């Protein structure tokens, strides 16, 4: 009888341990898509910001024209718009996108950047005004993909931002935006 009781206790202990591990994994997973507060140090370019803690954030699911190395049409303007939206010291909420990696190959966090004071999603706003195009790296479409596509197509139809200033810019949300050489 003692042997049976010990086996039953061991089984209950193992089940309890599995239950604890499963609940811990669920909580951890929930936190990975949760938001975190941060403060903007400066805007690096149209789709990258530096935080006061030293980390860099690449705004996920969008792309702006380049301003470094091979400057592109509308790159400086897109960067200026991001700087107006996120001046130094701005408190932001960083939201991860479960459909994408959490960090890119350069070590930048991949996040939606939402202003804490008014809830403005900067990623979405940049597409809305034509400063950015939707960009689904590796064909991975996140939670705002349909909204980003709709707003991008509207900006393009209305010739807003890069869509008006950089004629011939191709529409391809699965590739980074390519506006051509800076003018």
Buried (B, 14 or more C-beta within 10 A) or exposed (E): EEEEEEEEEEEEEEEEEEEEEEEEEEEEEEEEEEBEEBEBBEBBBBBBBBBEEEBBBBBBBBBBBBBEEEBBBBBBBBBBBBBEBBEEEBEBBBBBBEBBBEBBEEEBBBBBBBBBEEEBBBBBBBBBBBBBBBBBBEEBBBBBBEBBBBBBBBBBEEEBBBBBBBEEBEEEBEEBBBBEEBE
